[in-house]
């Protein structure tokens, strides 16, 4: 059984590329990570995700998609900040 992410492939590729660049997965190569994503995840429409597609879509140019991803990341940051005690 695979995880069904609530994102389409272009967003999945970009999100995991961001995580990879921050060394969230240690020294795992992006090629290897892409293969792991392919074998464990489905996109929002239930489609299989090819490792080659993850690699090819990791650097998006679509400004609307980037703005939507920025919104997601900002909401995540705001959530983290809600746990930080301010003095």
C-alpha positions as CSV (number, residue, x, y, z in Angstrom):
1,X,0.0,0.0,0.0
2,X,1.4,3.4,-1.0
3,X,0.9,6.8,0.7
4,X,-1.4,9.0,-1.3
5,X,-0.2,12.6,-1.1
6,X,-2.6,15.5,-1.6
7,X,-0.3,17.0,-4.2
8,X,0.3,16.5,-7.9
9,X,3.6,15.2,-9.2
10,X,5.2,18.6,-9.9
11,X,4.5,19.8,-6.3
12,X,5.8,16.4,-4.9
13,X,9.0,16.7,-6.9
14,X,9.6,20.3,-5.8
15,X,8.7,19.6,-2.1
16,X,11.0,16.6,-1.9
17,X,13.8,18.5,-3.7
18,X,13.5,21.2,-1.0
19,X,13.8,18.6,1.7
20,X,16.7,16.9,0.0
21,X,18.6,20.2,-0.3
22,X,18.2,20.8,3.4
23,X,19.7,17.3,4.0
24,X,16.5,16.0,5.7
25,X,17.4,12.6,4.2
26,X,21.1,12.7,5.1
27,X,23.5,11.9,2.2
28,X,20.9,10.1,0.1
29,X,21.2,11.2,-3.5
30,X,18.2,12.8,-5.2
31,X,18.1,10.0,-7.7
32,X,17.9,7.4,-4.9
33,X,15.3,9.5,-3.1
34,X,13.2,9.8,-6.3
35,X,13.2,6.0,-6.6
36,X,12.0,5.7,-2.9
37,X,9.3,8.2,-3.5
38,X,8.2,6.3,-6.7
39,X,8.0,3.1,-4.8
40,X,6.1,4.4,-1.8
41,X,3.9,7.3,-2.9
42,X,0.9,8.1,-5.2
43,X,-0.1,11.6,-6.4
44,X,-3.4,13.3,-5.5
45,X,-5.1,11.7,-8.5
46,X,-3.9,8.3,-7.5
47,X,-1.3,8.1,-10.3
48,X,2.0,6.2,-9.9
49,X,4.9,8.5,-9.7
50,X,7.9,7.7,-11.8
51,X,11.4,8.4,-10.4
52,X,12.4,10.0,-13.7
53,X,9.4,12.4,-13.5
54,X,10.4,13.4,-10.0
55,X,13.8,14.3,-11.3
56,X,12.6,16.2,-14.3
57,X,10.1,18.2,-12.3
58,X,12.3,19.1,-9.4
59,X,13.0,22.6,-10.7
60,X,9.7,24.2,-11.5
61,X,9.1,27.3,-13.6
62,X,5.4,27.6,-13.1
63,X,5.0,30.8,-10.9
64,X,1.4,29.9,-9.8
65,X,2.6,26.5,-8.4
66,X,5.6,28.2,-6.7
67,X,3.3,30.7,-5.0
68,X,1.0,27.9,-3.9
69,X,4.0,26.0,-2.5
70,X,5.2,29.2,-0.8
71,X,1.8,29.4,0.9
72,X,2.0,25.9,2.2
73,X,5.5,26.5,3.5
74,X,4.5,29.7,5.2
75,X,1.6,28.0,6.9
76,X,4.0,25.3,8.1
77,X,6.4,27.9,9.4
78,X,3.6,29.8,11.2
79,X,2.5,26.5,12.8
80,X,6.1,25.8,14.1
81,X,6.3,29.3,15.4
82,X,3.1,28.8,17.4
83,X,5.1,26.4,19.6
84,X,8.0,28.9,20.2
85,X,7.8,30.7,23.5
86,X,8.5,34.4,23.1
87,X,10.1,36.3,26.0
